[in-house]
Amino acid sequence: MQQLANFFGEALPAEQGAWRWEFPADSPTSVTSPSFAGRLDAQAWLGENLDKLRTASLAQVQLTHRGERVGKPIELV
């Protein structure tokens, strides 16, 4: 199976989970989210990486499930 890496260098399988974080297209850095099997895993990852995302100058993130937006964007500032 081909391995990909996300913004933080974590290995990602080529097969993607259903939950992901989207970042604004005009973000100052190229950021990608790992995929998660569950919403709680996605939310835990956000909490664990909040400082890194802020350091990357990201102002907000949007949770998605199978490409559909879930809830409102979350402000990181």
N, CA, C and O atoms as a CHARMM CRD file, in Angstrom:
* protein
*
  308
    1    1 MET  N      0.84100  -1.18000   0.00000 PROA 1      0.00000
    2    1 MET  CA     0.00000   0.00000   0.00000 PROA 1      0.00000
    3    1 MET  C      0.88800   1.24600   0.00000 PROA 1      0.00000
    4    1 MET  O      1.85000   1.31400   0.76400 PROA 1      0.00000
    5    2 GLN  N      0.58100   2.21400  -0.83300 PROA 2      0.00000
    6    2 GLN  CA     1.35800   3.45300  -0.92600 PROA 2      0.00000
    7    2 GLN  C      1.15600   4.28100   0.34300 PROA 2      0.00000
    8    2 GLN  O      0.04400   4.37000   0.86300 PROA 2      0.00000
    9    3 GLN  N      2.23600   4.88400   0.83400 PROA 3      0.00000
   10    3 GLN  CA     2.15500   5.72600   2.01900 PROA 3      0.00000
   11    3 GLN  C      2.25500   7.19200   1.63100 PROA 3      0.00000
   12    3 GLN  O      3.08400   7.56600   0.80200 PROA 3      0.00000
   13    4 LEU  N      1.41600   8.01500   2.22600 PROA 4      0.00000
   14    4 LEU  CA     1.44700   9.45900   2.06000 PROA 4      0.00000
   15    4 LEU  C      1.81700  10.05700   3.40900 PROA 4      0.00000
   16    4 LEU  O      1.78000   9.35800   4.42100 PROA 4      0.00000
   17    5 ALA  N      2.16700  11.32100   3.44300 PROA 5      0.00000
   18    5 ALA  CA     2.44800  11.98900   4.70900 PROA 5      0.00000
   19    5 ALA  C      1.62500  13.26500   4.78300 PROA 5      0.00000
   20    5 ALA  O      1.42200  13.94300   3.77500 PROA 5      0.00000
   21    6 ASN  N      1.15400  13.58800   5.97600 PROA 6      0.00000
   22    6 ASN  CA     0.41200  14.83200   6.15000 PROA 6      0.00000
   23    6 ASN  C      1.38000  15.96200   6.49000 PROA 6      0.00000
   24    6 ASN  O      2.59600  15.77400   6.45200 PROA 6      0.00000
   25    7 PHE  N      0.85300  17.10900   6.81600 PROA 7      0.00000
   26    7 PHE  CA     1.61400  18.30800   7.12700 PROA 7      0.00000
   27    7 PHE  C      2.63300  18.07600   8.24400 PROA 7      0.00000
   28    7 PHE  O      3.69100  18.70500   8.25900 PROA 7      0.00000
   29    8 PHE  N      2.32100  17.18600   9.16600 PROA 8      0.00000
   30    8 PHE  CA     3.17400  16.96200  10.31900 PROA 8      0.00000
   31    8 PHE  C      4.10000  15.76000  10.14200 PROA 8      0.00000
   32    8 PHE  O      4.75400  15.33300  11.09300 PROA 8      0.00000
   33    9 GLY  N      4.15600  15.21400   8.92100 PROA 9      0.00000
   34    9 GLY  CA     5.04800  14.11000   8.64100 PROA 9      0.00000
   35    9 GLY  C      4.52600  12.75300   9.08700 PROA 9      0.00000
   36    9 GLY  O      5.25000  11.75900   9.03100 PROA 9      0.00000
   37   10 GLU  N      3.27900  12.70700   9.52700 PROA 10     0.00000
   38   10 GLU  CA     2.69900  11.44300   9.96100 PROA 10     0.00000
   39   10 GLU  C      2.30100  10.62800   8.73700 PROA 10     0.00000
   40   10 GLU  O      1.74100  11.16600   7.78200 PROA 10     0.00000
   41   11 ALA  N      2.58700   9.33800   8.76700 PROA 11     0.00000
   42   11 ALA  CA     2.26000   8.46900   7.63500 PROA 11     0.00000
   43   11 ALA  C      0.75500   8.28300   7.52400 PROA 11     0.00000
   44   11 ALA  O      0.06100   8.09800   8.52300 PROA 11     0.00000
   45   12 LEU  N      0.27000   8.33500   6.30400 PROA 12     0.00000
   46   12 LEU  CA    -1.14500   8.12300   6.02900 PROA 12     0.00000
   47   12 LEU  C     -1.29200   7.02300   4.99300 PROA 12     0.00000
   48   12 LEU  O     -0.56400   7.02100   4.00100 PROA 12     0.00000
   49   13 PRO  N     -2.20700   6.09300   5.19100 PROA 13     0.00000
   50   13 PRO  CA    -2.44400   5.09900   4.14900 PROA 13     0.00000
   51   13 PRO  C     -3.11900   5.75400   2.95400 PROA 13     0.00000
   52   13 PRO  O     -3.80800   6.76300   3.10300 PROA 13     0.00000
   53   14 ALA  N     -2.92500   5.19000   1.78000 PROA 14     0.00000
   54   14 ALA  CA    -3.54000   5.75200   0.57500 PROA 14     0.00000
   55   14 ALA  C     -5.06100   5.70300   0.66400 PROA 14     0.00000
   56   14 ALA  O     -5.73800   6.55500   0.08900 PROA 14     0.00000
   57   15 GLU  N     -5.61100   4.71100   1.38100 PROA 15     0.00000
   58   15 GLU  CA    -7.05300   4.63300   1.57000 PROA 15     0.00000
   59   15 GLU  C     -7.43900   5.64800   2.63600 PROA 15     0.00000
   60   15 GLU  O     -6.82300   5.70200   3.70100 PROA 15     0.00000
   61   16 GLN  N     -8.44000   6.43800   2.35700 PROA 16     0.00000
   62   16 GLN  CA    -8.80300   7.52200   3.24900 PROA 16     0.00000
   63   16 GLN  C    -10.02400   7.17400   4.09600 PROA 16     0.00000
   64   16 GLN  O    -10.91600   6.45600   3.64400 PROA 16     0.00000
   65   17 GLY  N    -10.05900   7.68900   5.32900 PROA 17     0.00000
   66   17 GLY  CA   -11.21300   7.53300   6.20400 PROA 17     0.00000
   67   17 GLY  C    -12.30500   8.51100   5.81500 PROA 17     0.00000
   68   17 GLY  O    -12.15600   9.28400   4.86900 PROA 17     0.00000
   69   18 ALA  N    -13.38300   8.47000   6.54100 PROA 18     0.00000
   70   18 ALA  CA   -14.53800   9.27400   6.19400 PROA 18     0.00000
   71   18 ALA  C    -14.50300  10.69500   6.76700 PROA 18     0.00000
   72   18 ALA  O    -15.16100  11.58900   6.23400 PROA 18     0.00000
   73   19 TRP  N    -13.74400  10.91400   7.84300 PROA 19     0.00000
   74   19 TRP  CA   -13.70100  12.22000   8.51100 PROA 19     0.00000
   75   19 TRP  C    -12.37400  12.90000   8.22400 PROA 19     0.00000
   76   19 TRP  O    -11.31600  12.27700   8.31200 PROA 19     0.00000
   77   20 ARG  N    -12.43300  14.20000   7.87400 PROA 20     0.00000
   78   20 ARG  CA   -11.22700  14.98700   7.58000 PROA 20     0.00000
   79   20 ARG  C    -11.45000  16.42500   7.99900 PROA 20     0.00000
   80   20 ARG  O    -12.58300  16.87200   8.17600 PROA 20     0.00000
   81   21 TRP  N    -10.35400  17.13700   8.15400 PROA 21     0.00000
   82   21 TRP  CA   -10.40800  18.58900   8.36700 PROA 21     0.00000
   83   21 TRP  C    -10.06600  19.27500   7.05800 PROA 21     0.00000
   84   21 TRP  O     -9.11900  18.88200   6.37600 PROA 21     0.00000
   85   22 GLU  N    -10.82400  20.28700   6.70900 PROA 22     0.00000
   86   22 GLU  CA   -10.52500  21.13200   5.54000 PROA 22     0.00000
   87   22 GLU  C     -9.95600  22.43700   6.04600 PROA 22     0.00000
   88   22 GLU  O    -10.34100  22.93900   7.10200 PROA 22     0.00000
   89   23 PHE  N     -9.03500  22.97500   5.27400 PROA 23     0.00000
   90   23 PHE  CA    -8.42500  24.25400   5.60500 PROA 23     0.00000
   91   23 PHE  C     -8.72300  25.22100   4.47400 PROA 23     0.00000
   92   23 PHE  O     -8.83900  24.79400   3.32600 PROA 23     0.00000
   93   24 PRO  N     -8.85100  26.52800   4.76400 PROA 24     0.00000
   94   24 PRO  CA    -9.17200  27.49200   3.70800 PROA 24     0.00000
   95   24 PRO  C     -8.19300  27.40900   2.54000 PROA 24     0.00000
   96   24 PRO  O     -6.99300  27.21000   2.73300 PROA 24     0.00000
   97   25 ALA  N     -8.71600  27.56300   1.33700 PROA 25     0.00000
   98   25 ALA  CA    -7.88600  27.49400   0.13000 PROA 25     0.00000
   99   25 ALA  C     -6.81300  28.57800   0.12800 PROA 25     0.00000
  100   25 ALA  O     -5.74900  28.39800  -0.46300 PROA 25     0.00000
  101   26 ASP  N     -7.08600  29.69400   0.78100 PROA 26     0.00000
  102   26 ASP  CA    -6.11600  30.79700   0.80300 PROA 26     0.00000
  103   26 ASP  C     -5.17500  30.71700   2.01200 PROA 26     0.00000
  104   26 ASP  O     -4.57400  31.72100   2.39700 PROA 26     0.00000
  105   27 SER  N     -5.04600  29.53200   2.60800 PROA 27     0.00000
  106   27 SER  CA    -4.14600  29.35500   3.74700 PROA 27     0.00000
  107   27 SER  C     -2.72200  29.71100   3.34000 PROA 27     0.00000
  108   27 SER  O     -2.30300  29.42500   2.21800 PROA 27     0.00000
  109   28 PRO  N     -1.97300  30.33800   4.25500 PROA 28     0.00000
  110   28 PRO  CA    -0.60200  30.73800   3.93000 PROA 28     0.00000
  111   28 PRO  C      0.36000  29.56000   3.78200 PROA 28     0.00000
  112   28 PRO  O      1.46100  29.72600   3.25800 PROA 28     0.00000
  113   29 THR  N     -0.04000  28.37900   4.23500 PROA 29     0.00000
  114   29 THR  CA     0.80700  27.19200   4.11300 PROA 29     0.00000
  115   29 THR  C      0.00100  26.05900   3.50600 PROA 29     0.00000
  116   29 THR  O     -1.23000  26.07300   3.53600 PROA 29     0.00000
  117   30 SER  N      0.68800  25.09500   2.96500 PROA 30     0.00000
  118   30 SER  CA     0.03300  23.92000   2.39500 PROA 30     0.00000
  119   30 SER  C     -0.18100  22.90300   3.51400 PROA 30     0.00000
  120   30 SER  O      0.76300  22.25200   3.96200 PROA 30     0.00000
  121   31 VAL  N     -1.41300  22.77600   3.95300 PROA 31     0.00000
  122   31 VAL  CA    -1.73600  21.89900   5.05900 PROA 31     0.00000
  123   31 VAL  C     -2.74200  20.85500   4.58400 PROA 31     0.00000
  124   31 VAL  O     -3.69100  21.17500   3.86800 PROA 31     0.00000
  125   32 THR  N     -2.52500  19.60900   4.98800 PROA 32     0.00000
  126   32 THR  CA    -3.49800  18.56000   4.71300 PROA 32     0.00000
  127   32 THR  C     -3.82400  17.85000   6.01100 PROA 32     0.00000
  128   32 THR  O     -3.00000  17.77800   6.92300 PROA 32     0.00000
  129   33 SER  N     -5.00500  17.34200   6.07800 PROA 33     0.00000
  130   33 SER  CA    -5.45600  16.62900   7.26100 PROA 33     0.00000
  131   33 SER  C     -5.35600  15.13400   7.04800 PROA 33     0.00000
  132   33 SER  O     -5.61300  14.64000   5.95000 PROA 33     0.00000
  133   34 PRO  N     -4.98000  14.40400   8.10100 PROA 34     0.00000
  134   34 PRO  CA    -5.13500  12.95900   7.99300 PROA 34     0.00000
  135   34 PRO  C     -6.62400  12.63100   7.92200 PROA 34     0.00000
  136   34 PRO  O     -7.46100  13.48100   8.22200 PROA 34     0.00000
  137   35 SER  N     -6.95000  11.43500   7.53700 PROA 35     0.00000
  138   35 SER  CA    -8.32800  10.96300   7.53800 PROA 35     0.00000
  139   35 SER  C     -8.55600  10.13000   8.78200 PROA 35     0.00000
  140   35 SER  O     -7.64000   9.48200   9.28900 PROA 35     0.00000
  141   36 PHE  N     -9.78100  10.15400   9.26600 PROA 36     0.00000
  142   36 PHE  CA   -10.10500   9.46400  10.50400 PROA 36     0.00000
  143   36 PHE  C    -11.32900   8.58400  10.31300 PROA 36     0.00000
  144   36 PHE  O    -12.23100   8.90700   9.54000 PROA 36     0.00000
  145   37 ALA  N    -11.34400   7.47500  11.02300 PROA 37     0.00000
  146   37 ALA  CA   -12.48300   6.56100  10.95500 PROA 37     0.00000
  147   37 ALA  C    -13.68600   7.12100  11.70900 PROA 37     0.00000
  148   37 ALA  O    -14.82600   6.79800  11.37500 PROA 37     0.00000
  149   38 GLY  N    -13.44600   7.96400  12.73000 PROA 38     0.00000
  150   38 GLY  CA   -14.53600   8.50200  13.53300 PROA 38     0.00000
  151   38 GLY  C    -14.36700   9.97400  13.83400 PROA 38     0.00000
  152   38 GLY  O    -13.26400  10.51700  13.78100 PROA 38     0.00000
  153   39 ARG  N    -15.47900  10.60600  14.15000 PROA 39     0.00000
  154   39 ARG  CA   -15.48200  12.03900  14.46600 PROA 39     0.00000
  155   39 ARG  C    -14.64200  12.33700  15.70400 PROA 39     0.00000
  156   39 ARG  O    -13.88800  13.31000  15.71800 PROA 39     0.00000
  157   40 LEU  N    -14.76400  11.51600  16.73800 PROA 40     0.00000
  158   40 LEU  CA   -14.00500  11.76000  17.96600 PROA 40     0.00000
  159   40 LEU  C    -12.50200  11.71500  17.71800 PROA 40     0.00000
  160   40 LEU  O    -11.75500  12.48500  18.32100 PROA 40     0.00000
  161   41 ASP  N    -12.05000  10.82500  16.84000 PROA 41     0.00000
  162   41 ASP  CA   -10.62900  10.77200  16.49100 PROA 41     0.00000
  163   41 ASP  C    -10.20100  12.05800  15.79400 PROA 41     0.00000
  164   41 ASP  O     -9.12100  12.58200  16.06500 PROA 41     0.00000
  165   42 ALA  N    -11.03900  12.56500  14.90400 PROA 42     0.00000
  166   42 ALA  CA   -10.73600  13.81300  14.20000 PROA 42     0.00000
  167   42 ALA  C    -10.65900  14.97700  15.18000 PROA 42     0.00000
  168   42 ALA  O     -9.75900  15.81200  15.09100 PROA 42     0.00000
  169   43 GLN  N    -11.60000  15.03200  16.11100 PROA 43     0.00000
  170   43 GLN  CA   -11.60900  16.12100  17.08800 PROA 43     0.00000
  171   43 GLN  C    -10.41600  16.02100  18.03600 PROA 43     0.00000
  172   43 GLN  O     -9.84600  17.04200  18.42200 PROA 43     0.00000
  173   44 ALA  N    -10.03600  14.80900  18.41200 PROA 44     0.00000
  174   44 ALA  CA    -8.86000  14.63100  19.27300 PROA 44     0.00000
  175   44 ALA  C     -7.60100  15.10300  18.55900 PROA 44     0.00000
  176   44 ALA  O     -6.75100  15.75200  19.16800 PROA 44     0.00000
  177   45 TRP  N     -7.47100  14.78100  17.26700 PROA 45     0.00000
  178   45 TRP  CA    -6.30500  15.21500  16.49600 PROA 45     0.00000
  179   45 TRP  C     -6.22700  16.74200  16.45400 PROA 45     0.00000
  180   45 TRP  O     -5.14600  17.31800  16.58000 PROA 45     0.00000
  181   46 LEU  N     -7.38200  17.39300  16.27500 PROA 46     0.00000
  182   46 LEU  CA    -7.39100  18.85400  16.23600 PROA 46     0.00000
  183   46 LEU  C     -6.88900  19.41500  17.56200 PROA 46     0.00000
  184   46 LEU  O     -6.06500  20.32900  17.58300 PROA 46     0.00000
  185   47 GLY  N     -7.38100  18.87300  18.65400 PROA 47     0.00000
  186   47 GLY  CA    -6.93400  19.34400  19.96700 PROA 47     0.00000
  187   47 GLY  C     -5.44900  19.14400  20.17600 PROA 47     0.00000
  188   47 GLY  O     -4.77500  20.01600  20.72300 PROA 47     0.00000
  189   48 GLU  N     -4.92900  18.00200  19.74400 PROA 48     0.00000
  190   48 GLU  CA    -3.51000  17.69300  19.91000 PROA 48     0.00000
  191   48 GLU  C     -2.61600  18.55700  19.02900 PROA 48     0.00000
  192   48 GLU  O     -1.45100  18.77400  19.36100 PROA 48     0.00000
  193   49 ASN  N     -3.14300  19.05300  17.91100 PROA 49     0.00000
  194   49 ASN  CA    -2.33000  19.80000  16.94200 PROA 49     0.00000
  195   49 ASN  C     -2.69700  21.27200  16.84300 PROA 49     0.00000
  196   49 ASN  O     -2.24900  21.96500  15.93000 PROA 49     0.00000
  197   50 LEU  N     -3.50100  21.74700  17.76600 PROA 50     0.00000
  198   50 LEU  CA    -3.97800  23.13000  17.72000 PROA 50     0.00000
  199   50 LEU  C     -2.83600  24.14200  17.66900 PROA 50     0.00000
  200   50 LEU  O     -2.87100  25.07000  16.86100 PROA 50     0.00000
  201   51 ASP  N     -1.83800  23.97600  18.51300 PROA 51     0.00000
  202   51 ASP  CA    -0.71700  24.92400  18.52300 PROA 51     0.00000
  203   51 ASP  C      0.04700  24.90000  17.20100 PROA 51     0.00000
  204   51 ASP  O      0.45100  25.95000  16.70200 PROA 51     0.00000
  205   52 LYS  N      0.24900  23.71000  16.62800 PROA 52     0.00000
  206   52 LYS  CA     0.95000  23.60200  15.34600 PROA 52     0.00000
  207   52 LYS  C      0.15800  24.29600  14.24200 PROA 52     0.00000
  208   52 LYS  O      0.73700  24.96400  13.38500 PROA 52     0.00000
  209   53 LEU  N     -1.14900  24.14000  14.26500 PROA 53     0.00000
  210   53 LEU  CA    -1.98300  24.77300  13.23500 PROA 53     0.00000
  211   53 LEU  C     -1.95600  26.29200  13.37300 PROA 53     0.00000
  212   53 LEU  O     -1.89600  27.01100  12.37500 PROA 53     0.00000
  213   54 ARG  N     -1.99900  26.76900  14.59900 PROA 54     0.00000
  214   54 ARG  CA    -1.91300  28.22500  14.82000 PROA 54     0.00000
  215   54 ARG  C     -0.55800  28.75300  14.37500 PROA 54     0.00000
  216   54 ARG  O     -0.47700  29.82300  13.77100 PROA 54     0.00000
  217   55 THR  N      0.51000  28.01100  14.66900 PROA 55     0.00000
  218   55 THR  CA     1.85400  28.40500  14.25800 PROA 55     0.00000
  219   55 THR  C      1.94700  28.47200  12.73500 PROA 55     0.00000
  220   55 THR  O      2.70400  29.27500  12.18900 PROA 55     0.00000
  221   56 ALA  N      1.17700  27.62700  12.05600 PROA 56     0.00000
  222   56 ALA  CA     1.15000  27.62500  10.58900 PROA 56     0.00000
  223   56 ALA  C      0.26000  28.73800  10.04600 PROA 56     0.00000
  224   56 ALA  O     -0.00500  28.79300   8.84600 PROA 56     0.00000
  225   57 SER  N     -0.20200  29.63000  10.93400 PROA 57     0.00000
  226   57 SER  CA    -1.01800  30.79800  10.57000 PROA 57     0.00000
  227   57 SER  C     -2.38400  30.44100   9.99400 PROA 57     0.00000
  228   57 SER  O     -2.90500  31.15600   9.13800 PROA 57     0.00000
  229   58 LEU  N     -2.95900  29.34600  10.45800 PROA 58     0.00000
  230   58 LEU  CA    -4.31400  28.98800  10.02700 PROA 58     0.00000
  231   58 LEU  C     -5.32300  29.65700  10.94600 PROA 58     0.00000
  232   58 LEU  O     -5.18300  29.61000  12.16800 PROA 58     0.00000
  233   59 ALA  N     -6.33500  30.27600  10.36400 PROA 59     0.00000
  234   59 ALA  CA    -7.33600  30.99400  11.14000 PROA 59     0.00000
  235   59 ALA  C     -8.54700  30.12800  11.46900 PROA 59     0.00000
  236   59 ALA  O     -9.21300  30.35600  12.47900 PROA 59     0.00000
  237   60 GLN  N     -8.84200  29.12300  10.61500 PROA 60     0.00000
  238   60 GLN  CA   -10.01000  28.29100  10.87100 PROA 60     0.00000
  239   60 GLN  C     -9.88300  26.94200  10.17100 PROA 60     0.00000
  240   60 GLN  O     -9.09000  26.77000   9.24500 PROA 60     0.00000
  241   61 VAL  N    -10.68400  25.99500  10.63900 PROA 61     0.00000
  242   61 VAL  CA   -10.75800  24.66700  10.04000 PROA 61     0.00000
  243   61 VAL  C    -12.22400  24.27600   9.93000 PROA 61     0.00000
  244   61 VAL  O    -13.07600  24.81200  10.63800 PROA 61     0.00000
  245   62 GLN  N    -12.50600  23.34400   9.04000 PROA 62     0.00000
  246   62 GLN  CA   -13.86800  22.86000   8.83100 PROA 62     0.00000
  247   62 GLN  C    -13.85300  21.33700   8.85700 PROA 62     0.00000
  248   62 GLN  O    -13.10500  20.71700   8.10000 PROA 62     0.00000
  249   63 LEU  N    -14.65500  20.73000   9.70500 PROA 63     0.00000
  250   63 LEU  CA   -14.76800  19.27900   9.75100 PROA 63     0.00000
  251   63 LEU  C    -15.65700  18.80900   8.60400 PROA 63     0.00000
  252   63 LEU  O    -16.69800  19.40400   8.32700 PROA 63     0.00000
  253   64 THR  N    -15.23300  17.73100   7.93900 PROA 64     0.00000
  254   64 THR  CA   -16.04500  17.15600   6.86700 PROA 64     0.00000
  255   64 THR  C    -16.21500  15.65900   7.08900 PROA 64     0.00000
  256   64 THR  O    -15.36500  15.00100   7.68800 PROA 64     0.00000
  257   65 HSD  N    -17.31500  15.14700   6.60000 PROA 65     0.00000
  258   65 HSD  CA   -17.59500  13.71400   6.63800 PROA 65     0.00000
  259   65 HSD  C    -17.98600  13.29100   5.23400 PROA 65     0.00000
  260   65 HSD  O    -19.02700  13.68800   4.71100 PROA 65     0.00000
  261   66 ARG  N    -17.11500  12.46500   4.62800 PROA 66     0.00000
  262   66 ARG  CA   -17.31300  12.02100   3.24400 PROA 66     0.00000
  263   66 ARG  C    -17.51000  13.20100   2.29300 PROA 66     0.00000
  264   66 ARG  O    -18.34400  13.15700   1.38800 PROA 66     0.00000
  265   67 GLY  N    -16.73000  14.24700   2.51700 PROA 67     0.00000
  266   67 GLY  CA   -16.73900  15.41100   1.65000 PROA 67     0.00000
  267   67 GLY  C    -17.80200  16.44700   1.96100 PROA 67     0.00000
  268   67 GLY  O    -17.79900  17.52000   1.35700 PROA 67     0.00000
  269   68 GLU  N    -18.71200  16.16500   2.88300 PROA 68     0.00000
  270   68 GLU  CA   -19.76800  17.10100   3.26300 PROA 68     0.00000
  271   68 GLU  C    -19.36600  17.83700   4.53700 PROA 68     0.00000
  272   68 GLU  O    -18.87400  17.22400   5.48400 PROA 68     0.00000
  273   69 ARG  N    -19.57400  19.14300   4.56000 PROA 69     0.00000
  274   69 ARG  CA   -19.24100  19.93100   5.74700 PROA 69     0.00000
  275   69 ARG  C    -20.14500  19.56000   6.91200 PROA 69     0.00000
  276   69 ARG  O    -21.34500  19.33900   6.75100 PROA 69     0.00000
  277   70 VAL  N    -19.53300  19.49800   8.09200 PROA 70     0.00000
  278   70 VAL  CA   -20.25700  19.16300   9.31800 PROA 70     0.00000
  279   70 VAL  C    -20.14400  20.34700  10.26200 PROA 70     0.00000
  280   70 VAL  O    -19.04300  20.68300  10.69900 PROA 70     0.00000
  281   71 GLY  N    -21.24900  20.97700  10.57900 PROA 71     0.00000
  282   71 GLY  CA   -21.24100  22.12200  11.47600 PROA 71     0.00000
  283   71 GLY  C    -20.62100  23.34900  10.85400 PROA 71     0.00000
  284   71 GLY  O    -20.43400  23.43000   9.63900 PROA 71     0.00000
  285   72 LYS  N    -20.30400  24.30600  11.70900 PROA 72     0.00000
  286   72 LYS  CA   -19.70100  25.57000  11.27800 PROA 72     0.00000
  287   72 LYS  C    -18.17700  25.46100  11.36600 PROA 72     0.00000
  288   72 LYS  O    -17.65100  24.63100  12.10800 PROA 72     0.00000
  289   73 PRO  N    -17.46700  26.31000  10.59900 PROA 73     0.00000
  290   73 PRO  CA   -16.00200  26.33200  10.72100 PROA 73     0.00000
  291   73 PRO  C    -15.58900  26.67800  12.15200 PROA 73     0.00000
  292   73 PRO  O    -16.29200  27.40600  12.85400 PROA 73     0.00000
  293   74 ILE  N    -14.46300  26.15800  12.56500 PROA 74     0.00000
  294   74 ILE  CA   -13.92700  26.41100  13.90800 PROA 74     0.00000
  295   74 ILE  C    -12.80800  27.42800  13.78400 PROA 74     0.00000
  296   74 ILE  O    -11.84800  27.22300  13.04200 PROA 74     0.00000
  297   75 GLU  N    -12.93700  28.52700  14.51600 PROA 75     0.00000
  298   75 GLU  CA   -11.92200  29.57700  14.53500 PROA 75     0.00000
  299   75 GLU  C    -10.75600  29.12900  15.41100 PROA 75     0.00000
  300   75 GLU  O    -10.96800  28.63600  16.51900 PROA 75     0.00000
  301   76 LEU  N     -9.53300  29.29600  14.92700 PROA 76     0.00000
  302   76 LEU  CA    -8.34100  28.87900  15.65400 PROA 76     0.00000
  303   76 LEU  C     -7.62600  30.02700  16.35200 PROA 76     0.00000
  304   76 LEU  O     -6.67400  29.79700  17.09700 PROA 76     0.00000
  305   77 VAL  N     -8.06500  31.24200  16.12500 PROA 77     0.00000
  306   77 VAL  CA    -7.37700  32.40000  16.71000 PROA 77     0.00000
  307   77 VAL  C     -7.95100  32.74500  18.06500 PROA 77     0.00000
  308   77 VAL  O     -7.49600  33.69300  18.70500 PROA 77     0.00000
